[in-house]
Structures are given as C-alpha cells and as structure tokens.
C-alpha cells in the first residue's frame, strides 16, 4: 500500500486461540476445581406443584377452588415433616374459607384467624412456631412456581434452539451483572461429541477480566445437552468462552468463540476506567509495599553501617589512647611535684576535681617585671587544650616575689602541664614556658593507670561517636534539603516553561492533573490562524497514542477577556501527556501545529507513566573525561537531564589513551568484535551516573595522546562512527533515538540511513545537534539532510545560521534549544571547591566568600566593593575576543579586577 510492500495474513484464529497460544508459550495449564464446577441443584421440587396456578402472582395470592384438606395432605411429600403437613393443612383451610372463585391474600394465608391460639398452646410459642411454619410453606410454594416457570422457559429455549441447530443457549435470555446464568451446550453438535468430560473455559469483557474454568454436567433436558452455572460479576459487559475436554479438544464456535452480552451494567469505556482505577489501587499498594520493604532494608543498612562505624570509632579511640599513653608516659617521667624556688602546690596531695593553690616565683624567670601573671594550662598532654586559665595574685603571706592562683584540677588528670604569661590567652606577649619544655606536675592521687586508660578510651569513643553522628545528621539534612530544592527547581522550571508560551497557549490550572477537567486558552493572533473566523481544538493524549484516540474536534469560544479563546477538556486518568493542535475549520484547513512539533503539556498523577525511550549518544567528547569545549559539557549534562526523566541513556565514546579515567567508575571489559580490518575492544563504565561504552580499535587510531589535532581527524572519527553503528547492530541494541553531534560524529546520520536502517536498526530515528558551524560545514550539511530532526545550542544561534547553505534547505526540521547547566554538578550548596556552601538563603555570604577566596588566590586586592570580571571560554575569534580585549581595559580603567 502506498508503494510499500505488504504481507497479507489470514486471521482465522479466535481471541480464545490467541489466549491459548499465550498459555502454551507461558507453560501454564488451567487447573479445574471440582468443588467450583459441579452443577448444583438449588431448587427442591415439591410434590404439590400441580395445585398451584402459575398464571397468578406467586407473591400475593393463591387462586382456585381446592376440594379439601385431605387432598392437599395426600400430595405432601413423604420427606415433609409433620409440622410442615399441618401448615399445608392450615393454608388449605384458609383458601377454602375464601370461597369458590375467590382469592386468599398473602396476609390471610400467613395469619388466617388473626391472633387465635392453636389447640391450647401458649401465645408466645404457638405464634412463633406457627408464623415460621407458614413462612416456610409459602417460600416453598414460591420456589415451586419459579422452578416450574424456569422449566417451561427452558423447554421453549430447547425447542427453539434445537430447531435452529444451535449448539449453545443460556437462561435467562437477558443476562445482567451480578446474577447466575445457566449455560447449556449440545455435545452431539460439537467436536466434543465423543468426549466423556465437557468443560468451559472463558473470561469476561473480551477475555480481559477474571478467567474461569467450569465443568459441565449432563442436564435433565432431552438430547445430549450439558449445562453449568456461572456467576456474572458486576463489572462484566460480555462473557467470552469456549468448550473443551480438559485437554486438547476444543469447540471455539468456528474460530469466533462463544459470547454472551451482559445488559444493564458497564460499557467498554466504563470497564476500561474501572481497570485503570484498579491499576491505580494496585500501584498504590505496590508502592506502599515497596516503600515498606525499602524502609526495612534502609533500617537494616543503617544498623549495619552503625555497627561498622561504631567498630571503627572504637578502633580509632583505642589508637588515640595508645598515642596519648606514649606521650603522657613521657611527660610523667619528667613531671615533678614541685620545683625549688620556682613553683609548688598547696596542698601537695590532691586529685582530680579538687581545688589547689599553685604558687609561682615571679622573679625566677622572664616575667620578673610583668605587672600581671597568668597560668595557661592543660592536663594529660594538653588532650583538651586549655583546661586551666587563671590570673595569679601577689601573695601577702609568703616572703619573696611569690604569686598564686587557685585552680580546679580537671577530672581524670594524671599530669598537669602549663606555662606562665603576662596576660590571658590571645593577649599575652611574654611567657615563661620552662625553656620551651612547659611545666609538668604529677597529680599525686590520680586513679590507677589501667582504669584511667580504660575510662579515657571510653570517653574518646563516646566523643568520636557523637562527632560522627553529628556529621551524619548534617549530611542527611543536607541531602534532604538538596532533594527538596531539586524538586522545587524542576517544578519552577516547568512552570516558567508553561508560562513562557502564555502569549499563544496555556491551561487553567497550569498544572494539568490526570482525571481532572482543564480549560485550554489559545491566542490565534500570534499564530498562523491569525484572522481566521474560527479555531478548532484537536486533542489526544500520551503523544497521540491514547486508547481513546483522537477526541472530536471542539470549536473554541471567546474567553472572558483579552484575545484568547478557550475550550475545556476532560483529562483521562491514564494520561501522562496532553497533545493538541489547532485548525481553522472542523474538517481541517490550515493547521497550527507549532512548526510540526505539535503542542504538548505534561500531565501529572496519571495511572500510566510515559514509557522510557532508549537513547544512544555517539560523540567524541564527554565532560569531564574527554572535554575540549562545550560539546563535552552538553553530551554529559543533556544525557543526565534526559535520564532524570526516566529514559534510558547510553553514550558511545572513543577510548582515547589520554582519557581521565579517575572519573570513570566500574570500568571493565565488555566485549570485542571485528570490523574495518581490526579488532575493536569495548569497555563499559559509569561517568557522572551515565552508562558509557568505550570503543578501542586495535589499529591505534585513538592512541595518539590527544582528541583533536591530528592530520587525519576526519578519517579517525569517520572510522569511529561506523564502528559505533556496527557495535549497536552486533550487540542487538534497539535504540529509539541515535543522537550525533557536530562534524565529528555527523557521519552517523548518513551511514545509518544508507547501511544500517534496513539491517537491524530500523526502529531508530536520528537527531543531529550543531554545536559549532565553524568547523566541518560540508559534513554538517550532509548530516542535516539525513537526520530526522536537527537542533542547535540556542534559538538565537539557530537564527544566526539559518541562512547558511548547510542549514537553509532544512529549516523545517531545525530547532534552536537553549543549553542549560547541570543543576547537580553546578550546585553551590554541594560544591566542594568553594569556601562556603550556599543557597538562595545565604547567597550573599556565599558569593562574598568565593570572591574573597578568588582574589586571594590571584593576588588581587581583597575588596567586596570592586567588581571581578571573568570569562570561561576558548580564545577563538568566534567567541568575540576583540570585544573581550576591549572590555578588559575598560574594566581596569574603571577600577574593576
């Protein structure tokens, strides 16, 4: 059709046979539960049926002349109890008393003599028993009548279907949801006529709901009729089934399957919506269970991490104690109780937490002329820094130049260490530090050695644990804040995008949710429909693939104010994207389809999520492992952004010998294949969270110590492009999109269309991005011709190059999309290379600290008032170096840096 070859397949299999094939493929066999499939006799047929006239209302009256009590009693089944017989007698009397040709009402039957008592039996007992017996008797009569009517109907159905040669009929004729239907099947008219067992296998609603298998039993009908009962669920609008022998012989109604229409319940769309609701509930339950499993797993990971970290803290405490012990033992050996004519303690015997008086002879050292004397002290090798600080006073009691201070000995002290100074810490100029050895004194009443070190280890362990947990809590809080900021940024970005096209189209509410009704506003004055008398809205969902298909065109009406017109749309619960265009008439005419891109607005909260695309980038640069210019940045940041939208992204890159492998995680050999007269080894790894395949041809084309700059770059990269497509084909990749970049991977576009499109990679479409038209314009032009879509780095640049001979013929598929930064890589809140992390909350503080650090690093004057101007770029003419040079001198002239 339309010039394309087509194969014609004769479709003669039933839906059931499709299901049977699936069962066979899956290796699944239905099991039959005898307890569910045996036909149950739900109605007992009483012997007195002949006495009931079926032409009257069984719920209210019993007609006719009845000759007498004995006749009725004689017809009672021998299975009836005496009590039941008495009740029948009582009913007969009541009917007889009504008189010939008269009707006795239900109330008269159930209570023929008002409140009369029965043969001396007490009111309570006789009334209760009598009422119960009468109700049972009436129910029996009702069931008998229903059964007789049913048999009459079945007899008529049997006669009509037998004469018509039908092999299947059902009762009742009008099947409704939530009822039991009887299905009858004539075995002798089917391939099952010699089979001892007959079963029915089926499902509801075109085989989409609740499959079943029931066993048929030989019915009471004349002929070879078998039957079963089936409960019809309330969600059913159709019953689909076949008959079989429980093994491999089937009757599928000549390939059409048997079916029964269910009336008065759901229709197809109601059922599909019901399925979506069921799916949503199922997804919510799965999400809840998954969250619980993840919570438990996370708790187990946390406990295990805590155990490992605690062991590490204990080991670190033990190591720190060992170091302190060596140092302290050395100090203890040189420690004294006093030093003649220099210092001593009163009392001479003291312990930790006790107050002692330290005396110092000012005239014994360099502080002899100081007006103030201070002690700067610590304990146990200065383990806690300054733990003793006090000002000394001149002693009035001691002769000579003695000064003293009352100090509290720190707890757990074995040895005290100190110096004397002429001022408090940070303000002293002159020190007496015992000739740079400090002063050391033993604490005479310290705790035993081993006990001290055990307690010291425990204290250090507790301190390390507290510090670690504080860091972990700060890291968790930062991660949570990062995630929150990321979500807020994505939401704000989407909102800005939606608002950016408000001059043409927008919705109310702006955030479209599945299952809601939205109003679409459109301004034709800013489109190709400007001046048209009408505008029609044409819509579908899920990138035009929704089960509802195209919605009927809707004529748009004027909005309350402005130049916009509007219409409303009901968004289905399984939508993830709203797709639409506009036309000038109901039957078409001129269309506004956004330059062949159509209008698309994301839908949130849907039951169905957008299926991921498989995207492969074939490029010669990738930041940060092989970056020369902006191309490498875009390959990485664009891939990360698309992957963050739940698509599958892979990158194919040459394995240069100059790659920065420190940024490649889990690098390992993947496979090798032969092409182009050489072996090509393939390595795989992760770069910035992206899957990368590195191609390493053994002919040495990429063992040259650089990315660009060889005389045969076109040959090298042409070989790489061909090898990359060969790798995709030989590895059975099935990408939806192959994305190539600039002249260096432009050959991918035509090599794919000419050599690979019809040989295993037919699913893919080619997207080509121009980063710099200055190099390889001829190759870029050829790639533009062969690509399905082409993009460049901004709308501005697309306009600048639109007149170029390589671009102009292909403007209909050329789009400028503004490059962005990777918000994770360039996140100042998590950037380890700046002095102060910051968000919008402390941006001024963070930028000031970064500026000061840059000024210090470059040897510039530190000033917050002076502007610092910088640029990150390649120094090429295309970047406007002549303008940059002018700006540098102007900046310096005006006091900038």
C-alpha positions, 0 to 999 in steps of 0.5 A, spaced: 500 500 500 502 506 498 508 503 494 510 499 500 510 492 500 505 488 504 504 481 507 497 479 507 495 474 513 489 470 514 486 471 521 482 465 522 484 464 529 479 466 535 481 471 541 480 464 545 486 461 540 490 467 541 489 466 549 491 459 548 497 460 544 499 465 550 498 459 555 502 454 551 508 459 550 507 461 558 507 453 560 501 454 564 495 449 564 488 451 567 487 447 573 479 445 574 476 445 581 471 440 582 468 443 588 467 450 583 464 446 577 459 441 579 452 443 577 448 444 583 441 443 584 438 449 588 431 448 587 427 442 591 421 440 587 415 439 591 410 434 590 404 439 590 406 443 584 400 441 580 395 445 585 398 451 584 396 456 578 402 459 575 398 464 571 397 468 578 402 472 582 406 467 586 407 473 591 400 475 593 395 470 592 393 463 591 387 462 586 382 456 585 377 452 588 381 446 592 376 440 594 379 439 601 384 438 606 385 431 605 387 432 598 392 437 599 395 432 605 395 426 600 400 430 595 405 432 601 411 429 600 413 423 604 420 427 606 415 433 609 415 433 616 409 433 620 409 440 622 410 442 615 403 437 613 399 441 618 401 448 615 399 445 608 393 443 612 392 450 615 393 454 608 388 449 605 383 451 610 384 458 609 383 458 601 377 454 602 374 459 607 375 464 601 370 461 597 369 458 590 372 463 585 375 467 590 382 469 592 386 468 599 391 474 600 398 473 602 396 476 609 390 471 610 394 465 608 400 467 613 395 469 619 388 466 617 384 467 624 388 473 626 391 472 633 387 465 635 391 460 639 392 453 636 389 447 640 391 450 647 398 452 646 401 458 649 401 465 645 408 466 645 410 459 642 404 457 638 405 464 634 412 463 633 412 456 631 406 457 627 408 464 623 415 460 621 411 454 619 407 458 614 413 462 612 416 456 610 410 453 606 409 459 602 417 460 600 416 453 598 410 454 594 414 460 591 420 456 589 415 451 586 412 456 581 419 459 579 422 452 578 416 450 574 416 457 570 424 456 569 422 449 566 417 451 561 422 457 559 427 452 558 423 447 554 421 453 549 429 455 549 430 447 547 425 447 542 427 453 539 434 452 539 434 445 537 430 447 531 435 452 529 441 447 530 444 451 535 449 448 539 449 453 545 443 457 549 443 460 556 437 462 561 435 467 562 435 470 555 437 477 558 443 476 562 445 482 567 451 483 572 451 480 578 446 474 577 447 466 575 446 464 568 445 457 566 449 455 560 447 449 556 451 446 550 449 440 545 455 435 545 452 431 539 453 438 535 460 439 537 467 436 536 466 434 543 461 429 541 465 423 543 468 426 549 466 423 556 468 430 560 465 437 557 468 443 560 468 451 559 473 455 559 472 463 558 473 470 561 469 476 561 469 483 557 473 480 551 477 475 555 480 481 559 477 480 566 477 474 571 478 467 567 474 461 569 474 454 568 467 450 569 465 443 568 459 441 565 454 436 567 449 432 563 442 436 564 435 433 565 433 436 558 432 431 552 438 430 547 445 430 549 445 437 552 450 439 558 449 445 562 453 449 568 452 455 572 456 461 572 456 467 576 456 474 572 460 479 576 458 486 576 463 489 572 462 484 566 459 487 559 460 480 555 462 473 557 467 470 552 468 462 552 469 456 549 468 448 550 473 443 551 475 436 554 480 438 559 485 437 554 486 438 547 479 438 544 476 444 543 469 447 540 471 455 539 464 456 535 468 456 528 474 460 530 469 466 533 468 463 540 462 463 544 459 470 547 454 472 551 452 480 552 451 482 559 445 488 559 444 493 564 451 494 567 458 497 564 460 499 557 467 498 554 469 505 556 466 504 563 470 497 564 476 500 561 476 506 567 474 501 572 481 497 570 485 503 570 482 505 577 484 498 579 491 499 576 491 505 580 489 501 587 494 496 585 500 501 584 498 504 590 499 498 594 505 496 590 508 502 592 506 502 599 509 495 599 515 497 596 516 503 600 515 498 606 520 493 604 525 499 602 524 502 609 526 495 612 532 494 608 534 502 609 533 500 617 537 494 616 543 498 612 543 503 617 544 498 623 549 495 619 553 501 617 552 503 625 555 497 627 561 498 622 562 505 624 561 504 631 567 498 630 571 503 627 570 509 632 572 504 637 578 502 633 580 509 632 579 511 640 583 505 642 589 508 637 588 515 640 589 512 647 595 508 645 598 515 642 596 519 648 599 513 653 606 514 649 606 521 650 603 522 657 608 516 659 613 521 657 611 527 660 610 523 667 617 521 667 619 528 667 613 531 671 615 533 678 611 535 684 614 541 685 620 545 683 625 549 688 624 556 688 620 556 682 613 553 683 609 548 688 602 546 690 598 547 696 596 542 698 601 537 695 596 531 695 590 532 691 586 529 685 582 530 680 576 535 681 579 538 687 581 545 688 589 547 689 593 553 690 599 553 685 604 558 687 609 561 682 616 565 683 615 571 679 622 573 679 625 566 677 624 567 670 622 572 664 616 575 667 620 578 673 617 585 671 610 583 668 605 587 672 600 581 671 601 573 671 597 568 668 597 560 668 595 557 661 594 550 662 592 543 660 592 536 663 594 529 660 598 532 654 594 538 653 588 532 650 583 538 651 587 544 650 586 549 655 583 546 661 586 551 666 586 559 665 587 563 671 590 570 673 595 569 679 595 574 685 601 577 689 601 573 695 601 577 702 603 571 706 609 568 703 616 572 703 619 573 696 616 575 689 611 569 690 604 569 686 598 564 686 592 562 683 587 557 685 585 552 680 580 546 679 584 540 677 580 537 671 577 530 672 581 524 670 588 528 670 594 524 671 599 530 669 598 537 669 602 541 664 602 549 663 606 555 662 606 562 665 604 569 661 603 576 662 596 576 660 590 571 658 590 567 652 590 571 645 593 577 649 599 575 652 606 577 649 611 574 654 611 567 657 615 563 661 614 556 658 620 552 662 625 553 656 620 551 651 619 544 655 612 547 659 611 545 666 609 538 668 606 536 675 604 529 677 597 529 680 599 525 686 592 521 687 590 520 680 586 513 679 590 507 677 593 507 670 589 501 667 582 504 669 584 511 667 586 508 660 580 504 660 575 510 662 579 515 657 578 510 651 571 510 653 570 517 653 574 518 646 569 513 643 563 516 646 566 523 643 568 520 636 561 517 636 557 523 637 562 527 632 560 522 627 553 522 628 553 529 628 556 529 621 551 524 619 545 528 621 548 534 617 549 530 611 542 527 611 539 534 612 543 536 607 541 531 602 534 532 604 534 539 603 538 538 596 532 533 594 527 538 596 530 544 592 531 539 586 524 538 586 522 545 587 527 547 581 524 542 576 517 544 578 519 552 577 522 550 571 516 547 568 512 552 570 516 558 567 516 553 561 508 553 561 508 560 562 513 562 557 508 560 551 502 564 555 502 569 549 499 563 544 497 557 549 496 555 556 491 551 561 487 553 567 490 550 572 497 550 569 498 544 572 494 539 568 492 533 573 490 526 570 482 525 571 481 532 572 477 537 567 482 543 564 480 549 560 485 550 554 486 558 552 489 559 545 491 566 542 490 565 534 493 572 533 500 570 534 499 564 530 498 562 523 490 562 524 491 569 525 484 572 522 481 566 521 473 566 523 474 560 527 479 555 531 478 548 532 481 544 538 484 537 536 486 533 542 489 526 544 493 524 549 500 520 551 503 523 544 497 521 540 497 514 542 491 514 547 486 508 547 481 513 546 484 516 540 483 522 537 477 526 541 472 530 536 474 536 534 471 542 539 470 549 536 473 554 541 469 560 544 471 567 546 474 567 553 472 572 558 477 577 556 483 579 552 484 575 545 484 568 547 479 563 546 478 557 550 475 550 550 475 545 556 477 538 556 476 532 560 483 529 562 483 521 562 486 518 568 491 514 564 494 520 561 501 522 562 501 527 556 496 532 553 497 533 545 493 538 541 493 542 535 489 547 532 485 548 525 481 553 522 475 549 520 472 542 523 474 538 517 481 541 517 484 547 513 490 550 515 493 547 521 497 550 527 501 545 529 507 549 532 512 548 526 510 540 526 512 539 533 505 539 535 503 542 542 504 538 548 503 539 556 505 534 561 500 531 565 501 529 572 498 523 577 496 519 571 495 511 572 500 510 566 507 513 566 510 515 559 514 509 557 522 510 557 525 511 550 532 508 549 537 513 547 544 512 544 549 518 544 555 517 539 560 523 540 567 524 541 567 528 547 564 527 554 565 532 560 569 531 564 573 525 561 574 527 554 572 535 554 575 540 549 569 545 549 562 545 550 560 539 546 563 535 552 559 539 557 552 538 553 553 530 551 554 529 559 549 534 562 543 533 556 544 525 557 543 526 565 537 531 564 534 526 559 535 520 564 532 524 570 526 523 566 526 516 566 529 514 559 534 510 558 541 513 556 547 510 553 553 514 550 558 511 545 565 514 546 572 513 543 577 510 548 582 515 547 589 513 551 589 520 554 582 519 557 581 521 565 579 515 567 579 517 575 572 519 573 570 513 570 567 508 575 566 500 574 570 500 568 571 493 565 571 489 559 565 488 555 566 485 549 570 485 542 568 484 535 571 485 528 570 490 523 574 495 518 580 490 518 581 490 526 579 488 532 575 493 536 575 492 544 569 495 548 569 497 555 563 499 559 563 504 565 559 509 569 561 517 568 557 522 572 551 516 573 551 515 565 552 508 562 558 509 557 561 504 552 568 505 550 570 503 543 578 501 542 580 499 535 586 495 535 589 499 529 591 505 534 587 510 531 585 513 538 592 512 541 595 518 539 595 522 546 590 527 544 582 528 541 583 533 536 589 535 532 591 530 528 592 530 520 587 525 519 581 527 524 576 526 519 578 519 517 579 517 525 572 519 527 569 517 520 572 510 522 569 511 529 562 512 527 561 506 523 564 502 528 559 505 533 553 503 528 556 496 527 557 495 535 549 497 536 547 492 530 552 486 533 550 487 540 542 487 538 541 494 541 534 497 539 535 504 540 529 509 539 533 515 538 541 515 535 543 522 537 550 525 533 553 531 534 557 536 530 562 534 524 565 529 528 560 524 529 555 527 523 557 521 519 552 517 523 546 520 520 548 518 513 551 511 514 545 509 518 540 511 513 544 508 507 547 501 511 544 500 517 536 502 517 534 496 513 539 491 517 537 491 524 536 498 526 530 500 523 526 502 529 531 508 530 530 515 528 536 520 528 537 527 531 543 531 529 545 537 534 550 543 531 554 545 536 559 549 532 558 551 524 565 553 524 568 547 523 566 541 518 560 545 514 560 540 508 559 534 513 554 538 517 550 539 511 550 532 509 548 530 516 542 535 516 539 532 510 539 525 513 537 526 520 530 526 522 530 532 526 536 537 527 537 542 533 542 547 535 545 550 542 540 556 542 534 559 538 538 565 537 544 561 534 539 557 530 537 564 527 544 566 526 545 560 521 539 559 518 541 562 512 547 558 511 547 553 505 548 547 510 542 549 514 537 553 509 534 547 505 532 544 512 529 549 516 523 545 517 526 540 521 531 545 525 530 547 532 534 552 536 534 549 544 537 553 549 543 549 553 542 549 560 547 547 566 547 541 570 543 543 576 547 537 580 554 538 578 553 546 578 550 546 585 553 551 590 550 548 596 554 541 594 560 544 591 566 542 594 571 547 591 568 553 594 569 556 601 562 556 603 556 552 601 550 556 599 543 557 597 538 562 595 538 563 603 545 565 604 547 567 597 550 573 599 555 570 604 556 565 599 558 569 593 562 574 598 566 568 600 568 565 593 570 572 591 574 573 597 577 566 596 578 568 588 582 574 589 586 571 594 588 566 590 590 571 584 593 576 588 588 581 587 586 586 592 581 583 597 575 588 596 567 586 596 566 593 593 570 592 586 567 588 581 571 581 578 570 580 571 571 573 568 570 569 562 570 561 561 571 560 554 576 558 548 580 564 545 577 563 538 575 569 534 568 566 534 567 567 541 568 575 540 575 576 543 576 583 540 570 585 544 573 581 550 580 585 549 576 591 549 572 590 555 578 588 559 581 595 559 575 598 560 574 594 566 581 596 569 580 603 567 574 603 571 577 600 577 574 593 576 579 586 577 
